[in-house]
Amino acid sequence: TVSGFQERFVVWARRRYLRGGEGVQAARLEGKQPLILTIRRSSQSQRITSEWRARDVRSGVVYEIRSVEPTEDRRDFDLLCEVETP
């Protein structure tokens, strides 16, 4: 059985779409749009793994999280994500 995802918490994020690069262009050809979501580091955000999803509560767009990396100043997390384009 497959169950749906459960919302864990809501947090503000900065969204940056990736441009250029061979890998990014190949992903676009496959109908995927890679981007970086930057969120504040907290006790909640430290639990995020690549098995999680992120959702834009305004638009309803769902992002598949591929990796989670702390920023250089260790204040935030950068989430490498992909969104399927229609």
All heavy atoms as an XYZ file, in Angstrom:
708
protein
N       0.828     -1.188      0.000
C       0.000      0.000      0.000
C       0.868      1.244      0.000
O       1.932      1.267      0.599
C      -0.921      0.038      1.245
O      -0.111     -0.206      2.382
C      -2.057     -0.933      1.135
N       0.369      2.250     -0.655
C       1.062      3.539     -0.712
C       0.189      4.568     -0.034
O      -0.997      4.682     -0.325
C       1.316      3.964     -2.176
C       1.949      5.329     -2.214
C       2.164      2.932     -2.895
N       0.770      5.287      0.902
C       0.004      6.322      1.600
C       0.472      7.694      1.148
O       1.575      7.850      0.626
C       0.167      6.172      3.108
O       1.511      6.336      3.460
N      -0.362      8.691      1.362
C      -0.022     10.057      0.985
C       0.987     10.655      1.942
O       1.328     10.074      2.960
N       1.454     11.822      1.586
C       2.415     12.511      2.437
C       1.678     13.325      3.484
O       0.594     13.833      3.239
C       3.310     13.419      1.594
C       4.383     12.667      0.867
C       4.126     12.053     -0.343
C       5.640     12.555      1.410
C       5.110     11.350     -1.000
C       6.634     11.860      0.762
C       6.365     11.248     -0.458
N       2.290     13.462      4.640
C       1.698     14.204      5.750
C       2.455     15.516      5.922
O       3.690     15.539      5.928
C       1.804     13.372      7.027
C       1.228     14.043      8.237
C       1.414     13.186      9.478
O       2.263     12.308      9.506
N       0.631     13.448     10.486
N       1.713     16.610      6.063
C       2.349     17.912      6.272
C       2.928     17.964      7.680
O       2.247     17.698      8.651
C       1.321     19.030      6.086
C       1.944     20.389      6.032
C       0.958     21.437      5.578
O       0.601     21.435      4.383
O       0.543     22.241      6.424
N       4.215     18.296      7.773
C       4.914     18.334      9.064
C       4.953     19.733      9.670
O       4.757     19.902     10.855
C       6.348     17.824      8.906
C       6.474     16.450      8.334
C       5.950     15.426      9.294
N       6.028     14.112      8.677
C       6.357     13.032      9.315
N       6.635     13.072     10.595
N       6.389     11.883      8.686
N       5.272     20.735      8.844
C       5.338     22.111      9.321
C       5.306     23.063      8.135
O       5.496     22.651      6.992
C       6.584     22.352     10.187
C       7.882     22.090      9.493
C       8.555     23.105      8.833
C       8.459     20.819      9.513
C       9.762     22.866      8.201
C       9.667     20.574      8.887
C      10.318     21.596      8.232
N       5.065     24.331      8.409
C       5.016     25.371      7.377
C       6.118     26.379      7.670
O       6.291     26.801      8.808
C       3.635     26.076      7.358
C       3.614     27.187      6.323
C       2.527     25.066      7.100
N       6.867     26.732      6.624
C       7.989     27.662      6.794
C       8.139     28.469      5.496
O       7.810     27.994      4.419
C       9.290     26.884      7.130
C       9.714     25.998      5.992
C      10.404     27.806      7.527
N       8.627     29.691      5.619
C       8.901     30.530      4.447
C      10.132     29.989      3.739
O      11.059     29.512      4.379
C       9.148     31.976      4.867
C       7.918     32.670      5.309
C       7.485     32.825      6.599
C       6.928     33.299      4.494
N       6.302     33.505      6.622
C       5.933     33.807      5.330
C       6.798     33.459      3.113
C       4.824     34.480      4.846
C       5.684     34.127      2.637
C       4.716     34.635      3.498
N      10.157     30.115      2.409
C      11.304     29.653      1.634
C      11.596     30.628      0.497
O      10.693     31.250     -0.045
C      11.037     28.268      1.058
N      12.860     30.722      0.159
C      13.286     31.484     -1.020
C      13.438     30.487     -2.164
O      14.074     29.444     -1.995
C      14.615     32.167     -0.751
C      15.151     32.892     -1.955
C      16.485     33.532     -1.638
N      17.026     34.137     -2.844
C      18.300     34.198     -3.110
N      19.175     33.725     -2.250
N      18.714     34.755     -4.221
N      12.871     30.790     -3.301
C      12.878     29.889     -4.449
C      13.789     30.464     -5.530
O      13.624     31.598     -5.945
C      11.450     29.732     -4.955
C      11.280     28.809     -6.102
C       9.838     28.656     -6.471
N       9.178     29.963     -6.503
C       7.882     30.129     -6.334
N       7.096     29.125     -6.110
N       7.359     31.340     -6.391
N      14.779     29.661     -5.988
C      15.690     30.061     -7.070
C      15.733     28.949     -8.113
O      16.166     27.835     -7.817
C      17.109     30.274     -6.543
C      17.249     31.471     -5.642
C      18.650     31.565     -5.118
N      18.884     30.361     -4.298
C      20.060     29.970     -3.872
N      21.129     30.643     -4.167
N      20.191     28.884     -3.155
N      15.265     29.254     -9.311
C      15.326     28.281    -10.398
C      16.741     28.222    -10.939
O      17.394     29.248    -11.107
C      14.339     28.644    -11.506
C      12.916     28.388    -11.098
C      12.132     29.407    -10.563
C      12.365     27.127    -11.210
C      10.828     29.172    -10.169
C      11.061     26.869    -10.821
C      10.296     27.908    -10.301
O       9.017     27.658     -9.905
N      17.234     27.027    -11.216
C      18.583     26.847    -11.742
C      18.586     27.115    -13.238
O      17.644     26.776    -13.947
C      19.074     25.426    -11.466
C      19.170     25.058     -9.990
C      19.628     23.621     -9.839
C      20.117     25.997     -9.262
N      19.659     27.723    -13.709
C      19.796     28.055    -15.127
C      21.093     27.461    -15.659
O      22.031     27.252    -14.921
C      19.844     29.569    -15.314
C      18.669     30.279    -14.725
C      18.872     31.788    -14.871
N      17.944     32.502    -14.045
C      16.748     32.896    -14.447
N      16.347     32.627    -15.656
N      15.950     33.547    -13.633
N      21.119     27.249    -16.968
C      22.342     26.802    -17.627
C      22.808     25.447    -17.154
O      22.139     24.745    -16.416
N      23.962     25.065    -17.589
C      24.532     23.784    -17.205
C      23.902     22.632    -17.978
O      22.716     22.643    -18.281
N      24.707     21.651    -18.273
C      24.253     20.526    -19.060
C      23.184     19.708    -18.344
O      22.188     19.304    -18.944
C      25.466     19.638    -19.365
C      25.340     18.844    -20.627
C      26.638     18.158    -20.962
O      27.639     18.858    -21.214
O      26.631     16.931    -20.957
N      23.371     19.473    -17.054
C      22.401     18.691    -16.284
C      21.050     19.379    -16.179
O      20.001     18.737    -16.240
N      21.071     20.691    -16.005
C      19.829     21.458    -15.896
C      19.072     21.418    -17.212
O      17.865     21.205    -17.251
C      20.124     22.926    -15.488
C      18.874     23.766    -15.542
C      20.751     22.969    -14.104
N      19.788     21.576    -18.314
C      19.145     21.548    -19.632
C      18.562     20.170    -19.913
O      17.473     20.050    -20.462
C      20.151     21.948    -20.703
C      20.735     23.309    -20.425
C      20.584     24.262    -21.567
O      20.245     23.888    -22.657
N      20.836     25.509    -21.282
N      19.271     19.109    -19.535
C      18.775     17.751    -19.746
C      17.507     17.505    -18.926
O      16.556     16.882    -19.404
C      19.848     16.738    -19.376
N      17.484     18.013    -17.695
C      16.293     17.856    -16.852
C      15.099     18.563    -17.473
O      13.979     18.041    -17.459
C      16.566     18.401    -15.450
N      15.318     19.742    -18.025
C      14.221     20.473    -18.669
C      13.665     19.713    -19.864
O      12.474     19.725    -20.117
C      14.687     21.859    -19.087
C      14.830     22.782    -17.924
C      15.045     24.198    -18.396
N      15.277     25.042    -17.240
C      16.152     26.018    -17.196
N      16.877     26.300    -18.257
N      16.301     26.744    -16.121
N      14.544     19.053    -20.612
C      14.086     18.265    -21.754
C      13.226     17.088    -21.310
O      12.371     16.622    -22.047
C      15.284     17.775    -22.571
C      16.035     18.857    -23.347
C      17.295     18.264    -23.976
C      15.149     19.485    -24.404
N      13.457     16.612    -20.093
C      12.661     15.516    -19.537
C      11.394     16.028    -18.865
O      10.635     15.254    -18.285
C      13.481     14.729    -18.520
C      14.649     13.998    -19.125
C      15.506     13.310    -18.085
O      15.128     13.329    -16.889
O      16.547     12.767    -18.452
N      11.161     17.334    -18.905
C       9.956     17.903    -18.300
C      10.077     18.173    -16.817
O       9.087     18.243    -16.105
N      11.308     18.327    -16.310
C      11.537     18.607    -14.888
C      12.236     19.944    -14.750
O      13.123     20.269    -15.534
C      12.375     17.505    -14.254
C      11.691     16.164    -14.302
C      12.562     15.093    -13.750
C      11.815     13.778    -13.870
N      12.596     12.646    -13.467
N      11.854     20.717    -13.750
C      12.459     22.022    -13.513
C      13.212     21.976    -12.182
O      12.601     21.943    -11.124
C      11.384     23.102    -13.459
C      11.904     24.472    -13.097
C      12.862     25.018    -14.143
O      12.571     25.056    -15.308
N      14.028     25.431    -13.691
N      14.574     21.943    -12.205
C      15.333     21.940    -10.955
C      15.379     23.335    -10.328
O      15.433     24.342    -11.039
C      16.724     21.479    -11.377
C      16.808     21.759    -12.830
C      15.413     21.786    -13.373
N      15.342     23.378     -8.997
C      15.423     24.650     -8.284
C      15.978     24.434     -6.887
O      16.078     23.301     -6.418
C      14.050     25.314     -8.203
C      13.015     24.623     -7.328
C      12.273     25.656     -6.525
C      12.055     23.859     -8.197
N      16.337     25.535     -6.256
C      16.834     25.519     -4.882
C      15.822     26.244     -4.006
O      15.428     27.368     -4.296
C      18.198     26.242     -4.756
C      19.259     25.617     -5.650
C      18.659     26.305     -3.307
C      19.800     24.301     -5.171
N      15.403     25.590     -2.931
C      14.592     26.239     -1.900
C      15.508     26.481     -0.714
O      16.176     25.558     -0.242
C      13.426     25.353     -1.462
C      12.347     25.049     -2.485
C      11.321     24.084     -1.892
C      11.665     26.317     -2.947
N      15.580     27.713     -0.241
C      16.396     28.050      0.930
C      15.469     28.340      2.088
O      14.568     29.172      1.983
C      17.282     29.276      0.643
O      18.100     28.990     -0.497
C      18.171     29.596      1.836
N      15.676     27.604      3.194
C      14.840     27.778      4.391
C      15.735     27.981      5.606
O      16.898     27.601      5.613
C      13.905     26.573      4.618
C      14.707     25.297      4.857
C      12.957     26.390      3.449
C      13.870     24.126      5.307
N      15.164     28.586      6.648
C      15.895     28.801      7.898
C      16.166     27.481      8.605
O      15.345     26.577      8.588
C      15.074     29.657      8.865
C      15.081     31.096      8.533
C      16.281     31.725      9.166
N      16.176     33.157      8.974
C      17.197     33.931      8.837
N      18.400     33.439      8.911
N      17.045     35.210      8.643
N      17.318     27.384      9.220
C      17.660     26.206     10.013
C      16.887     26.259     11.324
O      16.842     27.284     11.996
C      19.161     26.215     10.276
C      19.650     24.972     10.930
C      21.156     25.069     11.163
N      21.655     23.753     11.439
C      22.596     23.145     10.749
N      23.162     23.762      9.751
N      22.984     21.944     11.065
N      16.257     25.154     11.678
C      15.511     25.055     12.931
C      15.482     23.590     13.357
O      15.926     22.708     12.617
C      14.078     25.569     12.745
O      13.339     24.682     11.941
N      14.926     23.329     14.527
C      14.820     21.938     14.973
C      13.914     21.145     14.037
O      14.126     19.953     13.820
C      14.297     21.872     16.409
O      13.017     22.462     16.492
N      12.927     21.792     13.446
C      12.039     21.114     12.500
C      12.734     20.862     11.170
O      12.676     19.761     10.628
C      10.784     21.950     12.260
C       9.887     22.049     13.464
C       8.715     22.978     13.209
O       8.878     24.004     12.555
N       7.563     22.611     13.723
N      13.408     21.866     10.633
C      14.026     21.732      9.316
C      15.227     20.785      9.319
O      15.585     20.249      8.283
C      14.429     23.098      8.763
O      15.428     23.692      9.548
N      15.824     20.534     10.466
C      16.954     19.611     10.546
C      16.534     18.168     10.307
O      17.364     17.323     10.009
C      17.660     19.735     11.887
C      18.449     21.013     12.006
C      19.155     21.134     13.334
O      18.675     20.667     14.360
N      20.307     21.779     13.316
N      15.246     17.876     10.388
C      14.745     16.513     10.178
C      14.465     16.207      8.705
O      14.209     15.068      8.348
C      13.471     16.281     10.978
C      13.684     16.390     12.482
C      12.411     16.155     13.234
N      11.442     17.195     12.842
C      10.126     17.074     12.967
N       9.608     15.989     13.459
N       9.327     18.055     12.606
N      14.520     17.204      7.822
C      14.172     17.012      6.411
C      15.184     16.084      5.743
O      16.386     16.233      5.929
C      14.134     18.363      5.671
C      13.039     19.253      6.251
C      13.916     18.158      4.174
C      13.028     20.658      5.700
N      14.678     15.137      4.950
C      15.525     14.229      4.180
C      15.079     14.251      2.719
O      14.060     14.860      2.380
C      15.430     12.781      4.699
O      14.124     12.267      4.404
C      15.711     12.700      6.192
N      15.801     13.540      1.881
C      15.451     13.477      0.462
C      14.197     12.638      0.215
O      13.706     12.594     -0.908
C      16.624     12.921     -0.347
O      16.942     11.625      0.102
N      13.675     11.988      1.226
C      12.432     11.234      1.094
C      11.205     12.129      1.272
O      10.091     11.687      1.034
C      12.393     10.100      2.118
C      13.477      9.076      1.887
C      13.549      8.058      2.994
O      12.850      8.223      4.024
O      14.304      7.091      2.843
N      11.417     13.360      1.684
C      10.316     14.295      1.913
C       9.953     15.026      0.626
O      10.694     15.013     -0.347
C      10.720     15.326      2.951
C      10.790     14.830      4.360
C      11.172     13.588      4.784
C      10.513     15.575      5.540
N      11.145     13.521      6.139
C      10.744     14.728      6.635
C      10.112     16.867      5.774
C      10.563     15.142      7.943
C       9.938     17.286      7.082
C      10.150     16.429      8.146
N       8.816     15.697      0.677
C       8.376     16.608     -0.377
C       8.139     17.972      0.250
O       7.888     18.085      1.438
C       7.056     16.150     -0.979
C       7.139     14.915     -1.812
C       5.777     14.666     -2.398
N       5.752     13.447     -3.172
C       4.660     12.967     -3.706
N       3.507     13.583     -3.527
N       4.687     11.870     -4.413
N       8.198     18.992     -0.585
C       7.846     20.350     -0.157
C       6.662     20.791     -1.014
O       6.548     20.397     -2.168
C       9.029     21.297     -0.346
N       5.789     21.609     -0.431
C       4.620     22.080     -1.167
C       4.468     23.570     -0.990
O       4.574     24.088      0.117
C       3.362     21.378     -0.657
C       2.088     21.778     -1.389
C       0.907     20.960     -0.914
N       0.641     21.119      0.504
C      -0.156     22.061      1.022
N      -0.746     22.927      0.238
N      -0.349     22.130      2.316
N       4.231     24.274     -2.090
C       3.938     25.704     -2.052
C       2.474     25.831     -1.653
O       1.590     25.448     -2.417
C       4.192     26.328     -3.424
C       4.033     27.840     -3.424
O       3.245     28.364     -2.615
O       4.683     28.490     -4.258
N       2.211     26.360     -0.466
C       0.829     26.425      0.013
C      -0.021     27.404     -0.782
O      -1.238     27.278     -0.818
C       0.744     26.756      1.529
C       1.357     25.633      2.350
C       1.393     28.072      1.848
N       0.602     28.357     -1.445
C      -0.169     29.324     -2.250
C      -0.619     28.725     -3.577
O      -1.756     28.856     -3.980
C       0.645     30.582     -2.507
C       0.866     31.385     -1.264
C       1.620     32.639     -1.585
N       1.876     33.390     -0.366
C       2.600     34.469     -0.324
N       3.171     34.929     -1.420
N       2.791     35.094      0.811
N       0.310     28.079     -4.283
C      -0.005     27.565     -5.624
C      -0.350     26.081     -5.636
O      -0.923     25.594     -6.596
C       1.180     27.810     -6.564
O       2.277     27.016     -6.168
N       0.050     25.356     -4.588
C      -0.197     23.921     -4.540
C       0.851     23.090     -5.265
O       0.746     21.870     -5.325
N       1.902     23.724     -5.812
C       2.966     23.009     -6.520
C       3.738     22.147     -5.525
O       4.092     22.589     -4.432
C       3.927     23.997     -7.223
C       5.111     23.270     -7.835
C       3.178     24.792     -8.267
N       3.998     20.890     -5.916
C       4.727     19.954     -5.059
C       6.136     19.781     -5.610
O       6.329     19.574     -6.806
C       4.003     18.596     -4.995
C       4.808     17.595     -4.179
C       2.607     18.772     -4.409
N       7.131     19.866     -4.732
C       8.537     19.742     -5.098
C       9.095     18.452     -4.516
O       8.906     18.167     -3.336
C       9.351     20.914     -4.545
C       8.836     22.261     -4.966
C       8.051     23.038     -4.118
C       9.133     22.776     -6.216
C       7.577     24.265     -4.508
C       8.672     24.018     -6.620
C       7.888     24.754     -5.753
O       7.423     25.980     -6.143
N       9.798     17.689     -5.345
C      10.501     16.488     -4.887
C      11.867     16.926     -4.377
O      12.661     17.483     -5.138
C      10.674     15.499     -6.039
C       9.382     14.974     -6.609
C       8.698     13.981     -5.709
O       9.369     13.376     -4.842
O       7.484     13.801     -5.868
N      12.161     16.678     -3.113
C      13.446     17.067     -2.536
C      14.494     16.031     -2.918
O      14.315     14.843     -2.667
C      13.350     17.207     -1.002
C      12.341     18.300     -0.646
C      14.729     17.505     -0.402
C      12.058     18.420      0.842
N      15.573     16.471     -3.547
C      16.652     15.577     -3.981
C      17.817     15.560     -2.998
O      18.454     14.538     -2.806
C      17.150     15.975     -5.370
C      16.084     15.892     -6.436
C      15.645     14.462     -6.619
N      14.603     14.388     -7.627
C      13.651     13.490     -7.614
N      13.601     12.595     -6.656
N      12.728     13.468     -8.553
N      18.138     16.719     -2.385
C      19.214     16.763     -1.391
C      19.008     17.954     -0.461
O      18.344     18.919     -0.812
C      20.594     16.853     -2.060
O      20.763     18.098     -2.669
N      19.597     17.841      0.725
C      19.518     18.890      1.746
C      20.941     19.216      2.184
O      21.668     18.336      2.641
C      18.696     18.418      2.974
C      18.612     19.514      4.011
C      17.325     17.930      2.550
N      21.337     20.473      2.008
C      22.692     20.901      2.361
C      22.638     22.176      3.189
O      21.890     23.097      2.848
C      23.515     21.185      1.095
C      23.721     19.989      0.199
C      24.609     18.936      0.818
O      25.519     19.309      1.597
O      24.391     17.758      0.540
N      23.446     22.275      4.253
C      23.523     23.546      4.986
C      24.256     24.584      4.142
O      25.135     24.251      3.352
C      24.308     23.200      6.246
C      25.046     21.954      5.916
C      24.275     21.241      4.848
N      23.892     25.842      4.304
C      24.589     26.917      3.603
C      25.951     27.128      4.253
O      26.232     26.586      5.322
C      23.773     28.224      3.644
O      23.509     28.569      5.007
C      22.459     28.081      2.895
N      26.796     27.933      3.624
C      28.151     28.147      4.143
C      28.154     28.734      5.543
O      28.994     28.391      6.365
C      28.934     29.047      3.194
C      29.323     28.359      1.918
C      30.179     29.240      1.035
O      30.741     30.237      1.529
O      30.279     28.925     -0.156
N      27.195     29.628      5.823
C      27.143     30.236      7.152
C      26.386     29.371      8.165
O      26.266     29.740      9.329
C      26.528     31.631      7.082
C      25.103     31.629      6.575
O      24.517     30.538      6.369
O      24.563     32.725      6.358
N      25.861     28.230      7.715
C      25.144     27.261      8.542
C      23.881     27.826      9.190
O      23.352     27.280     10.144
C      26.051     26.672      9.606
C      27.254     25.941      9.021
C      27.693     24.888      9.995
N      28.514     23.827      9.535
C      28.181     22.862      8.697
N      27.017     22.872      8.135
N      28.999     21.876      8.396
N      23.384     28.942      8.670
C      22.172     29.559      9.199
C      20.925     29.014      8.519
O      19.849     29.000      9.106
C      22.257     31.066      9.020
C      21.179     31.839      9.722
C      21.350     33.301      9.515
N      21.181     33.592      8.083
C      21.307     34.774      7.538
N      21.656     35.791      8.273
N      21.120     34.962      6.256
N      21.091     28.551      7.265
C      19.971     28.086      6.459
C      20.272     26.712      5.875
O      21.385     26.206      5.989
C      19.709     29.051      5.294
C      19.409     30.467      5.752
O      18.688     30.626      6.753
O      19.901     31.414      5.118
N      19.263     26.140      5.219
C      19.425     24.920      4.438
C      19.051     25.212      2.993
O      18.081     25.926      2.736
C      18.505     23.796      4.943
C      18.985     23.106      6.175
C      18.272     23.187      7.347
C      20.147     22.352      6.164
C      18.689     22.546      8.490
C      20.587     21.704      7.306
C      19.856     21.797      8.468
N      19.810     24.642      2.058
C      19.467     24.681      0.648
C      18.913     23.311      0.274
O      19.592     22.302      0.468
C      20.684     24.990     -0.228
C      21.062     26.455     -0.215
O      20.193     27.289      0.102
O      22.223     26.773     -0.533
N      17.692     23.296     -0.246
C      17.065     22.060     -0.669
C      17.078     22.021     -2.198
O      16.475     22.881     -2.839
C      15.616     21.984     -0.188
C      15.354     22.282      1.293
C      13.869     22.252      1.575
C      16.069     21.290      2.170
N      17.790     21.064     -2.762
C      17.757     20.882     -4.212
C      16.489     20.099     -4.518
O      16.282     18.998     -3.999
C      18.986     20.105     -4.688
C      19.005     19.734     -6.171
C      18.970     20.982     -7.049
C      20.202     18.876     -6.496
N      15.637     20.683     -5.341
C      14.317     20.106     -5.629
C      14.070     20.037     -7.132
O      14.757     20.685     -7.914
C      13.213     20.946     -5.000
S      13.357     21.157     -3.239
N      13.069     19.266     -7.499
C      12.593     19.206     -8.873
C      11.086     19.319     -8.859
O      10.416     18.787     -7.969
C      12.970     17.885     -9.539
C      14.377     17.807     -9.997
C      14.664     16.521    -10.735
O      13.799     15.620    -10.768
O      15.764     16.398    -11.278
N      10.563     20.013     -9.842
C       9.118     20.094    -10.017
C       8.810     19.594    -11.417
O       9.504     19.932    -12.371
C       8.577     21.520     -9.777
C       9.173     22.511    -10.746
C       7.072     21.555     -9.849
N       7.803     18.746    -11.534
C       7.380     18.244    -12.841
C       6.628     19.351    -13.549
O       5.727     19.952    -12.987
C       6.468     17.029    -12.670
C       7.123     15.876    -11.973
C       7.759     14.886    -12.936
O       7.402     14.899    -14.112
O       8.607     14.121    -12.469
N       7.017     19.631    -14.793
C       6.288     20.632    -15.575
C       5.253     19.931    -16.444
O       5.518     18.845    -16.952
C       7.255     21.449    -16.457
O       8.010     20.545    -17.268
C       8.189     22.280    -15.622
N       4.088     20.526    -16.583
C       3.021     19.868    -17.365
C       3.322     19.830    -18.849
O       4.125     20.470    -19.381
C       1.791     20.728    -17.105
C       2.285     21.999    -16.507
C       3.672     21.779    -16.027
